Amino acid sequence: MSNEIICNCMGITHGEIVTAIKEKGYKTFKDIQNETEAGTVCGGCEDDIQEILDEYLTKE
């Protein structure tokens, strides 16, 4: 799952997004965009990124 590409435009994986959430403490889609550039081209992955954020932020 961590190697699953979430942002096809930028080639950002699930694992890279989770790392940004866990290690850097990011909590918003905008934070993830700024850190990884995911969602900055077509925006088609925004819902997927938000799902990952919601999943990990509810574990806190």
PQR file of N, CA, C, O and H, with PARSE charges and radii, in Angstrom:
ATOM      1  N   MET A   1       0.821  -1.195   0.000 -0.4000 1.5000
ATOM      2  CA  MET A   1       0.000   0.000   0.000 -0.0000 2.0000
ATOM      3  C   MET A   1       0.863   1.258   0.000  0.5500 1.7000
ATOM      4  O   MET A   1       0.489   2.257  -0.613 -0.5500 1.4000
ATOM      5  N   SER A   2       2.007   1.227   0.673 -0.4000 1.5000
ATOM      6  CA  SER A   2       2.812   2.437   0.761 -0.0000 2.0000
ATOM      7  C   SER A   2       3.436   2.822  -0.576  0.5500 1.7000
ATOM      8  O   SER A   2       3.804   3.978  -0.781 -0.5500 1.4000
ATOM      9  H   SER A   2       2.311   0.415   1.171  0.4000 1.0000
ATOM     10  N   ASN A   3       3.556   1.850  -1.489 -0.4000 1.5000
ATOM     11  CA  ASN A   3       4.091   2.150  -2.814 -0.0000 2.0000
ATOM     12  C   ASN A   3       3.010   2.508  -3.822  0.5500 1.7000
ATOM     13  O   ASN A   3       3.317   2.807  -4.976 -0.5500 1.4000
ATOM     14  H   ASN A   3       3.257   0.911  -1.322  0.4000 1.0000
ATOM     15  N   GLU A   4       1.746   2.483  -3.402 -0.4000 1.5000
ATOM     16  CA  GLU A   4       0.643   2.823  -4.286 -0.0000 2.0000
ATOM     17  C   GLU A   4       0.731   4.300  -4.661  0.5500 1.7000
ATOM     18  O   GLU A   4       0.822   5.167  -3.791 -0.5500 1.4000
ATOM     19  H   GLU A   4       1.497   2.240  -2.464  0.4000 1.0000
ATOM     20  N   ILE A   5       0.704   4.574  -5.952 -0.4000 1.5000
ATOM     21  CA  ILE A   5       0.739   5.957  -6.426 -0.0000 2.0000
ATOM     22  C   ILE A   5      -0.611   6.611  -6.151  0.5500 1.7000
ATOM     23  O   ILE A   5      -1.654   6.117  -6.580 -0.5500 1.4000
ATOM     24  H   ILE A   5       0.631   3.871  -6.658  0.4000 1.0000
ATOM     25  N   ILE A   6      -0.577   7.707  -5.442 -0.4000 1.5000
ATOM     26  CA  ILE A   6      -1.788   8.464  -5.139 -0.0000 2.0000
ATOM     27  C   ILE A   6      -1.927   9.630  -6.117  0.5500 1.7000
ATOM     28  O   ILE A   6      -3.016   9.897  -6.627 -0.5500 1.4000
ATOM     29  H   ILE A   6       0.270   8.108  -5.093  0.4000 1.0000
ATOM     30  N   CYS A   7      -0.828  10.314  -6.369 -0.4000 1.5000
ATOM     31  CA  CYS A   7      -0.819  11.433  -7.318 -0.0000 2.0000
ATOM     32  C   CYS A   7      -0.072  10.992  -8.568  0.5500 1.7000
ATOM     33  O   CYS A   7       1.157  10.931  -8.586 -0.5500 1.4000
ATOM     34  H   CYS A   7       0.056  10.098  -5.955  0.4000 1.0000
ATOM     35  N   ASN A   8      -0.831  10.689  -9.606 -0.4000 1.5000
ATOM     36  CA  ASN A   8      -0.215  10.227 -10.846 -0.0000 2.0000
ATOM     37  C   ASN A   8       0.611  11.309 -11.522  0.5500 1.7000
ATOM     38  O   ASN A   8       1.647  11.011 -12.117 -0.5500 1.4000
ATOM     39  H   ASN A   8      -1.829  10.739  -9.591  0.4000 1.0000
ATOM     40  N   CYS A   9       0.178  12.540 -11.442 -0.4000 1.5000
ATOM     41  CA  CYS A   9       0.879  13.632 -12.119 -0.0000 2.0000
ATOM     42  C   CYS A   9       2.291  13.831 -11.571  0.5500 1.7000
ATOM     43  O   CYS A   9       3.230  14.067 -12.332 -0.5500 1.4000
ATOM     44  H   CYS A   9      -0.664  12.781 -10.959  0.4000 1.0000
ATOM     45  N   MET A  10       2.437  13.736 -10.257 -0.4000 1.5000
ATOM     46  CA  MET A  10       3.725  13.984  -9.610 -0.0000 2.0000
ATOM     47  C   MET A  10       4.409  12.706  -9.130  0.5500 1.7000
ATOM     48  O   MET A  10       5.540  12.756  -8.647 -0.5500 1.4000
ATOM     49  H   MET A  10       1.674  13.544  -9.639  0.4000 1.0000
ATOM     50  N   GLY A  11       3.732  11.557  -9.260 -0.4000 1.5000
ATOM     51  CA  GLY A  11       4.317  10.287  -8.853 -0.0000 2.0000
ATOM     52  C   GLY A  11       4.479  10.144  -7.345  0.5500 1.7000
ATOM     53  O   GLY A  11       5.418   9.499  -6.878 -0.5500 1.4000
ATOM     54  H   GLY A  11       2.814  11.516  -9.652  0.4000 1.0000
ATOM     55  N   ILE A  12       3.570  10.740  -6.587 -0.4000 1.5000
ATOM     56  CA  ILE A  12       3.648  10.706  -5.126 -0.0000 2.0000
ATOM     57  C   ILE A  12       2.899   9.482  -4.604  0.5500 1.7000
ATOM     58  O   ILE A  12       1.764   9.213  -4.998 -0.5500 1.4000
ATOM     59  H   ILE A  12       2.808  11.264  -6.966  0.4000 1.0000
ATOM     60  N   THR A  13       3.557   8.750  -3.711 -0.4000 1.5000
ATOM     61  CA  THR A  13       2.987   7.512  -3.195 -0.0000 2.0000
ATOM     62  C   THR A  13       2.229   7.728  -1.883  0.5500 1.7000
ATOM     63  O   THR A  13       2.354   8.755  -1.216 -0.5500 1.4000
ATOM     64  H   THR A  13       4.479   8.968  -3.391  0.4000 1.0000
ATOM     65  N   HIS A  14       1.452   6.725  -1.559 -0.4000 1.5000
ATOM     66  CA  HIS A  14       0.734   6.685  -0.280 -0.0000 2.0000
ATOM     67  C   HIS A  14       1.726   6.855   0.868  0.5500 1.7000
ATOM     68  O   HIS A  14       1.484   7.623   1.799 -0.5500 1.4000
ATOM     69  H   HIS A  14       1.351   5.891  -2.101  0.4000 1.0000
ATOM     70  N   GLY A  15       2.825   6.144   0.793 -0.4000 1.5000
ATOM     71  CA  GLY A  15       3.843   6.200   1.844 -0.0000 2.0000
ATOM     72  C   GLY A  15       4.434   7.580   2.039  0.5500 1.7000
ATOM     73  O   GLY A  15       4.688   7.990   3.172 -0.5500 1.4000
ATOM     74  H   GLY A  15       3.021   5.520   0.037  0.4000 1.0000
ATOM     75  N   GLU A  16       4.655   8.300   0.957 -0.4000 1.5000
ATOM     76  CA  GLU A  16       5.197   9.658   1.066 -0.0000 2.0000
ATOM     77  C   GLU A  16       4.209  10.587   1.767  0.5500 1.7000
ATOM     78  O   GLU A  16       4.603  11.462   2.537 -0.5500 1.4000
ATOM     79  H   GLU A  16       4.448   7.967   0.037  0.4000 1.0000
ATOM     80  N   ILE A  17       2.941  10.390   1.495 -0.4000 1.5000
ATOM     81  CA  ILE A  17       1.912  11.212   2.145 -0.0000 2.0000
ATOM     82  C   ILE A  17       1.827  10.869   3.626  0.5500 1.7000
ATOM     83  O   ILE A  17       1.746  11.761   4.470 -0.5500 1.4000
ATOM     84  H   ILE A  17       2.620   9.679   0.870  0.4000 1.0000
ATOM     85  N   VAL A  18       1.844   9.587   3.938 -0.4000 1.5000
ATOM     86  CA  VAL A  18       1.800   9.157   5.342 -0.0000 2.0000
ATOM     87  C   VAL A  18       3.022   9.680   6.098  0.5500 1.7000
ATOM     88  O   VAL A  18       2.899  10.106   7.247 -0.5500 1.4000
ATOM     89  H   VAL A  18       1.910   8.862   3.252  0.4000 1.0000
ATOM     90  N   THR A  19       4.176   9.652   5.481 -0.4000 1.5000
ATOM     91  CA  THR A  19       5.384  10.177   6.114 -0.0000 2.0000
ATOM     92  C   THR A  19       5.225  11.658   6.440  0.5500 1.7000
ATOM     93  O   THR A  19       5.609  12.106   7.520 -0.5500 1.4000
ATOM     94  H   THR A  19       4.276   9.306   4.548  0.4000 1.0000
ATOM     95  N   ALA A  20       4.657  12.417   5.502 -0.4000 1.5000
ATOM     96  CA  ALA A  20       4.440  13.849   5.742 -0.0000 2.0000
ATOM     97  C   ALA A  20       3.485  14.070   6.908  0.5500 1.7000
ATOM     98  O   ALA A  20       3.648  15.016   7.678 -0.5500 1.4000
ATOM     99  H   ALA A  20       4.345  12.054   4.624  0.4000 1.0000
ATOM    100  N   ILE A  21       2.503  13.209   7.035 -0.4000 1.5000
ATOM    101  CA  ILE A  21       1.536  13.332   8.130 -0.0000 2.0000
ATOM    102  C   ILE A  21       2.187  12.955   9.458  0.5500 1.7000
ATOM    103  O   ILE A  21       2.105  13.706  10.430 -0.5500 1.4000
ATOM    104  H   ILE A  21       2.371  12.440   6.409  0.4000 1.0000
ATOM    105  N   LYS A  22       2.832  11.795   9.497 -0.4000 1.5000
ATOM    106  CA  LYS A  22       3.371  11.271  10.749 -0.0000 2.0000
ATOM    107  C   LYS A  22       4.623  11.998  11.218  0.5500 1.7000
ATOM    108  O   LYS A  22       4.730  12.363  12.389 -0.5500 1.4000
ATOM    109  H   LYS A  22       2.899  11.185   8.708  0.4000 1.0000
ATOM    110  N   GLU A  23       5.566  12.209  10.314 -0.4000 1.5000
ATOM    111  CA  GLU A  23       6.855  12.761  10.724 -0.0000 2.0000
ATOM    112  C   GLU A  23       6.875  14.283  10.761  0.5500 1.7000
ATOM    113  O   GLU A  23       7.604  14.877  11.555 -0.5500 1.4000
ATOM    114  H   GLU A  23       5.480  11.912   9.363  0.4000 1.0000
ATOM    115  N   LYS A  24       6.091  14.905   9.920 -0.4000 1.5000
ATOM    116  CA  LYS A  24       6.115  16.368   9.863 -0.0000 2.0000
ATOM    117  C   LYS A  24       4.897  16.999  10.533  0.5500 1.7000
ATOM    118  O   LYS A  24       4.859  18.210  10.746 -0.5500 1.4000
ATOM    119  H   LYS A  24       5.498  14.422   9.275  0.4000 1.0000
ATOM    120  N   GLY A  25       3.900  16.174  10.866 -0.4000 1.5000
ATOM    121  CA  GLY A  25       2.736  16.678  11.577 -0.0000 2.0000
ATOM    122  C   GLY A  25       1.733  17.426  10.722  0.5500 1.7000
ATOM    123  O   GLY A  25       0.924  18.194  11.244 -0.5500 1.4000
ATOM    124  H   GLY A  25       3.931  15.190  10.693  0.4000 1.0000
ATOM    125  N   TYR A  26       1.773  17.213   9.428 -0.4000 1.5000
ATOM    126  CA  TYR A  26       0.849  17.922   8.550 -0.0000 2.0000
ATOM    127  C   TYR A  26      -0.571  17.417   8.735  0.5500 1.7000
ATOM    128  O   TYR A  26      -0.804  16.225   8.937 -0.5500 1.4000
ATOM    129  H   TYR A  26       2.430  16.589   9.004  0.4000 1.0000
ATOM    130  N   LYS A  27      -1.525  18.356   8.660 -0.4000 1.5000
ATOM    131  CA  LYS A  27      -2.909  18.024   8.952 -0.0000 2.0000
ATOM    132  C   LYS A  27      -3.899  18.454   7.874  0.5500 1.7000
ATOM    133  O   LYS A  27      -5.092  18.172   7.990 -0.5500 1.4000
ATOM    134  H   LYS A  27      -1.336  19.324   8.496  0.4000 1.0000
ATOM    135  N   THR A  28      -3.424  19.135   6.822 -0.4000 1.5000
ATOM    136  CA  THR A  28      -4.338  19.618   5.792 -0.0000 2.0000
ATOM    137  C   THR A  28      -3.857  19.230   4.403  0.5500 1.7000
ATOM    138  O   THR A  28      -2.683  18.929   4.189 -0.5500 1.4000
ATOM    139  H   THR A  28      -2.455  19.364   6.728  0.4000 1.0000
ATOM    140  N   PHE A  29      -4.797  19.246   3.467 -0.4000 1.5000
ATOM    141  CA  PHE A  29      -4.459  18.979   2.074 -0.0000 2.0000
ATOM    142  C   PHE A  29      -3.419  19.984   1.586  0.5500 1.7000
ATOM    143  O   PHE A  29      -2.489  19.615   0.869 -0.5500 1.4000
ATOM    144  H   PHE A  29      -5.751  19.490   3.641  0.4000 1.0000
ATOM    145  N   LYS A  30      -3.569  21.233   1.966 -0.4000 1.5000
ATOM    146  CA  LYS A  30      -2.631  22.286   1.556 -0.0000 2.0000
ATOM    147  C   LYS A  30      -1.229  21.982   2.080  0.5500 1.7000
ATOM    148  O   LYS A  30      -0.245  22.187   1.370 -0.5500 1.4000
ATOM    149  H   LYS A  30      -4.324  21.532   2.549  0.4000 1.0000
ATOM    150  N   ASP A  31      -1.133  21.494   3.319 -0.4000 1.5000
ATOM    151  CA  ASP A  31       0.167  21.104   3.877 -0.0000 2.0000
ATOM    152  C   ASP A  31       0.816  20.033   3.010  0.5500 1.7000
ATOM    153  O   ASP A  31       1.999  20.119   2.680 -0.5500 1.4000
ATOM    154  H   ASP A  31      -1.933  21.328   3.896  0.4000 1.0000
ATOM    155  N   ILE A  32       0.029  19.024   2.645 -0.4000 1.5000
ATOM    156  CA  ILE A  32       0.543  17.918   1.822 -0.0000 2.0000
ATOM    157  C   ILE A  32       0.967  18.440   0.453  0.5500 1.7000
ATOM    158  O   ILE A  32       2.009  18.040  -0.066 -0.5500 1.4000
ATOM    159  H   ILE A  32      -0.932  18.954   2.913  0.4000 1.0000
ATOM    160  N   GLN A  33       0.170  19.326  -0.134 -0.4000 1.5000
ATOM    161  CA  GLN A  33       0.535  19.931  -1.423 -0.0000 2.0000
ATOM    162  C   GLN A  33       1.881  20.633  -1.322  0.5500 1.7000
ATOM    163  O   GLN A  33       2.758  20.428  -2.161 -0.5500 1.4000
ATOM    164  H   GLN A  33      -0.677  19.651   0.288  0.4000 1.0000
ATOM    165  N   ASN A  34       2.041  21.450  -0.309 -0.4000 1.5000
ATOM    166  CA  ASN A  34       3.271  22.228  -0.159 -0.0000 2.0000
ATOM    167  C   ASN A  34       4.485  21.338   0.053  0.5500 1.7000
ATOM    168  O   ASN A  34       5.566  21.637  -0.454 -0.5500 1.4000
ATOM    169  H   ASN A  34       1.328  21.617   0.372  0.4000 1.0000
ATOM    170  N   GLU A  35       4.323  20.252   0.794 -0.4000 1.5000
ATOM    171  CA  GLU A  35       5.446  19.369   1.106 -0.0000 2.0000
ATOM    172  C   GLU A  35       5.800  18.447  -0.065  0.5500 1.7000
ATOM    173  O   GLU A  35       6.976  18.272  -0.384 -0.5500 1.4000
ATOM    174  H   GLU A  35       3.444  20.009   1.206  0.4000 1.0000
ATOM    175  N   THR A  36       4.782  17.861  -0.703 -0.4000 1.5000
ATOM    176  CA  THR A  36       5.053  16.804  -1.692 -0.0000 2.0000
ATOM    177  C   THR A  36       4.761  17.208  -3.131  0.5500 1.7000
ATOM    178  O   THR A  36       5.194  16.523  -4.057 -0.5500 1.4000
ATOM    179  H   THR A  36       3.827  18.003  -0.444  0.4000 1.0000
ATOM    180  N   GLU A  37       4.045  18.288  -3.336 -0.4000 1.5000
ATOM    181  CA  GLU A  37       3.560  18.738  -4.640 -0.0000 2.0000
ATOM    182  C   GLU A  37       2.422  17.865  -5.179  0.5500 1.7000
ATOM    183  O   GLU A  37       1.970  18.062  -6.307 -0.5500 1.4000
ATOM    184  H   GLU A  37       3.693  18.845  -2.584  0.4000 1.0000
ATOM    185  N   ALA A  38       1.963  16.908  -4.381 -0.4000 1.5000
ATOM    186  CA  ALA A  38       0.800  16.095  -4.768 -0.0000 2.0000
ATOM    187  C   ALA A  38      -0.417  17.001  -4.864  0.5500 1.7000
ATOM    188  O   ALA A  38      -0.620  17.869  -4.015 -0.5500 1.4000
ATOM    189  H   ALA A  38       2.331  16.748  -3.465  0.4000 1.0000
ATOM    190  N   GLY A  39      -1.224  16.802  -5.893 -0.4000 1.5000
ATOM    191  CA  GLY A  39      -2.445  17.575  -6.060 -0.0000 2.0000
ATOM    192  C   GLY A  39      -2.243  18.960  -6.643  0.5500 1.7000
ATOM    193  O   GLY A  39      -3.172  19.767  -6.668 -0.5500 1.4000
ATOM    194  H   GLY A  39      -1.060  16.097  -6.583  0.4000 1.0000
ATOM    195  N   THR A  40      -1.038  19.242  -7.112 -0.4000 1.5000
ATOM    196  CA  THR A  40      -0.764  20.584  -7.623 -0.0000 2.0000
ATOM    197  C   THR A  40      -0.949  20.710  -9.130  0.5500 1.7000
ATOM    198  O   THR A  40      -0.910  21.819  -9.664 -0.5500 1.4000
ATOM    199  H   THR A  40      -0.283  18.586  -7.092  0.4000 1.0000
ATOM    200  N   VAL A  41      -1.150  19.589  -9.826 -0.4000 1.5000
ATOM    201  CA  VAL A  41      -1.297  19.664 -11.280 -0.0000 2.0000
ATOM    202  C   VAL A  41      -2.767  19.608 -11.665  0.5500 1.7000
ATOM    203  O   VAL A  41      -3.336  20.618 -12.080 -0.5500 1.4000
ATOM    204  H   VAL A  41      -1.182  18.688  -9.393  0.4000 1.0000
ATOM    205  N   CYS A  42      -3.385  18.454 -11.535 -0.4000 1.5000
ATOM    206  CA  CYS A  42      -4.788  18.339 -11.970 -0.0000 2.0000
ATOM    207  C   CYS A  42      -5.764  18.333 -10.797  0.5500 1.7000
ATOM    208  O   CYS A  42      -6.948  18.619 -10.978 -0.5500 1.4000
ATOM    209  H   CYS A  42      -2.923  17.634 -11.198  0.4000 1.0000
ATOM    210  N   GLY A  43      -5.282  18.011  -9.599 -0.4000 1.5000
ATOM    211  CA  GLY A  43      -6.147  17.989  -8.418 -0.0000 2.0000
ATOM    212  C   GLY A  43      -7.007  16.744  -8.303  0.5500 1.7000
ATOM    213  O   GLY A  43      -7.819  16.640  -7.384 -0.5500 1.4000
ATOM    214  H   GLY A  43      -4.321  17.779  -9.452  0.4000 1.0000
ATOM    215  N   GLY A  44      -6.845  15.800  -9.213 -0.4000 1.5000
ATOM    216  CA  GLY A  44      -7.669  14.600  -9.202 -0.0000 2.0000
ATOM    217  C   GLY A  44      -7.454  13.701  -7.994  0.5500 1.7000
ATOM    218  O   GLY A  44      -8.286  12.841  -7.707 -0.5500 1.4000
ATOM    219  H   GLY A  44      -6.185  15.884  -9.959  0.4000 1.0000
ATOM    220  N   CYS A  45      -6.360  13.888  -7.293 -0.4000 1.5000
ATOM    221  CA  CYS A  45      -6.053  13.034  -6.143 -0.0000 2.0000
ATOM    222  C   CYS A  45      -6.466  13.673  -4.813  0.5500 1.7000
ATOM    223  O   CYS A  45      -6.224  13.100  -3.751 -0.5500 1.4000
ATOM    224  H   CYS A  45      -5.684  14.586  -7.526  0.4000 1.0000
ATOM    225  N   GLU A  46      -7.073  14.832  -4.863 -0.4000 1.5000
ATOM    226  CA  GLU A  46      -7.409  15.549  -3.626 -0.0000 2.0000
ATOM    227  C   GLU A  46      -8.259  14.702  -2.686  0.5500 1.7000
ATOM    228  O   GLU A  46      -7.993  14.660  -1.485 -0.5500 1.4000
ATOM    229  H   GLU A  46      -7.270  15.298  -5.726  0.4000 1.0000
ATOM    230  N   ASP A  47      -9.277  14.028  -3.213 -0.4000 1.5000
ATOM    231  CA  ASP A  47     -10.128  13.186  -2.361 -0.0000 2.0000
ATOM    232  C   ASP A  47      -9.338  12.048  -1.732  0.5500 1.7000
ATOM    233  O   ASP A  47      -9.540  11.721  -0.562 -0.5500 1.4000
ATOM    234  H   ASP A  47      -9.493  14.062  -4.189  0.4000 1.0000
ATOM    235  N   ASP A  48      -8.431  11.437  -2.511 -0.4000 1.5000
ATOM    236  CA  ASP A  48      -7.616  10.343  -1.982 -0.0000 2.0000
ATOM    237  C   ASP A  48      -6.690  10.832  -0.872  0.5500 1.7000
ATOM    238  O   ASP A  48      -6.521  10.163   0.147 -0.5500 1.4000
ATOM    239  H   ASP A  48      -8.267  11.702  -3.461  0.4000 1.0000
ATOM    240  N   ILE A  49      -6.102  11.989  -1.077 -0.4000 1.5000
ATOM    241  CA  ILE A  49      -5.218  12.561  -0.058 -0.0000 2.0000
ATOM    242  C   ILE A  49      -6.016  12.896   1.195  0.5500 1.7000
ATOM    243  O   ILE A  49      -5.560  12.645   2.311 -0.5500 1.4000
ATOM    244  H   ILE A  49      -6.240  12.533  -1.905  0.4000 1.0000
ATOM    245  N   GLN A  50      -7.190  13.455   1.016 -0.4000 1.5000
ATOM    246  CA  GLN A  50      -8.028  13.798   2.168 -0.0000 2.0000
ATOM    247  C   GLN A  50      -8.428  12.548   2.944  0.5500 1.7000
ATOM    248  O   GLN A  50      -8.493  12.568   4.173 -0.5500 1.4000
ATOM    249  H   GLN A  50      -7.560  13.658   0.110  0.4000 1.0000
ATOM    250  N   GLU A  51      -8.696  11.467   2.227 -0.4000 1.5000
ATOM    251  CA  GLU A  51      -9.021  10.194   2.887 -0.0000 2.0000
ATOM    252  C   GLU A  51      -7.862   9.720   3.756  0.5500 1.7000
ATOM    253  O   GLU A  51      -8.063   9.278   4.887 -0.5500 1.4000
ATOM    254  H   GLU A  51      -8.643  11.451   1.228  0.4000 1.0000
ATOM    255  N   ILE A  52      -6.651   9.815   3.221 -0.4000 1.5000
ATOM    256  CA  ILE A  52      -5.468   9.408   3.978 -0.0000 2.0000
ATOM    257  C   ILE A  52      -5.308  10.306   5.204  0.5500 1.7000
ATOM    258  O   ILE A  52      -5.040   9.818   6.302 -0.5500 1.4000
ATOM    259  H   ILE A  52      -6.488  10.174   2.302  0.4000 1.0000
ATOM    260  N   LEU A  53      -5.470  11.601   5.022 -0.4000 1.5000
ATOM    261  CA  LEU A  53      -5.398  12.529   6.154 -0.0000 2.0000
ATOM    262  C   LEU A  53      -6.428  12.162   7.213  0.5500 1.7000
ATOM    263  O   LEU A  53      -6.099  12.055   8.395 -0.5500 1.4000
ATOM    264  H   LEU A  53      -5.688  11.998   4.131  0.4000 1.0000
ATOM    265  N   ASP A  54      -7.668  11.970   6.794 -0.4000 1.5000
ATOM    266  CA  ASP A  54      -8.733  11.642   7.739 -0.0000 2.0000
ATOM    267  C   ASP A  54      -8.437  10.354   8.492  0.5500 1.7000
ATOM    268  O   ASP A  54      -8.672  10.261   9.697 -0.5500 1.4000
ATOM    269  H   ASP A  54      -7.935  12.057   5.834  0.4000 1.0000
ATOM    270  N   GLU A  55      -7.920   9.362   7.776 -0.4000 1.5000
ATOM    271  CA  GLU A  55      -7.607   8.072   8.390 -0.0000 2.0000
ATOM    272  C   GLU A  55      -6.547   8.222   9.470  0.5500 1.7000
ATOM    273  O   GLU A  55      -6.697   7.673  10.561 -0.5500 1.4000
ATOM    274  H   GLU A  55      -7.729   9.437   6.797  0.4000 1.0000
ATOM    275  N   TYR A  56      -5.486   8.953   9.185 -0.4000 1.5000
ATOM    276  CA  TYR A  56      -4.383   9.068  10.131 -0.0000 2.0000
ATOM    277  C   TYR A  56      -4.656  10.080  11.230  0.5500 1.7000
ATOM    278  O   TYR A  56      -4.163   9.920  12.346 -0.5500 1.4000
ATOM    279  H   TYR A  56      -5.364   9.399   8.298  0.4000 1.0000
ATOM    280  N   LEU A  57      -5.421  11.106  10.942 -0.4000 1.5000
ATOM    281  CA  LEU A  57      -5.696  12.115  11.966 -0.0000 2.0000
ATOM    282  C   LEU A  57      -6.699  11.628  12.992  0.5500 1.7000
ATOM    283  O   LEU A  57      -6.698  12.104  14.127 -0.5500 1.4000
ATOM    284  H   LEU A  57      -5.821  11.236  10.035  0.4000 1.0000
ATOM    285  N   THR A  58      -7.555  10.689  12.617 -0.4000 1.5000
ATOM    286  CA  THR A  58      -8.505  10.144  13.594 -0.0000 2.0000
ATOM    287  C   THR A  58      -7.812   9.151  14.535  0.5500 1.7000
ATOM    288  O   THR A  58      -8.366   8.812  15.581 -0.5500 1.4000
ATOM    289  H   THR A  58      -7.556  10.302  11.695  0.4000 1.0000
ATOM    290  N   LYS A  59      -6.622   8.684  14.183 -0.4000 1.5000
ATOM    291  CA  LYS A  59      -5.864   7.771  15.032 -0.0000 2.0000
ATOM    292  C   LYS A  59      -5.156   8.507  16.158  0.5500 1.7000
ATOM    293  O   LYS A  59      -4.716   7.888  17.126 -0.5500 1.4000
ATOM    294  H   LYS A  59      -6.172   8.959  13.333  0.4000 1.0000
ATOM    295  N   GLU A  60      -5.043   9.812  16.039 -0.4000 1.5000
ATOM    296  CA  GLU A  60      -4.316  10.592  17.055 -0.0000 2.0000
ATOM    297  C   GLU A  60      -5.099  10.706  18.331  0.5500 1.7000
ATOM    298  O   GLU A  60      -4.635  11.327  19.287 -0.5500 1.4000
ATOM    299  H   GLU A  60      -5.400  10.315  15.252  0.4000 1.0000
TER
END
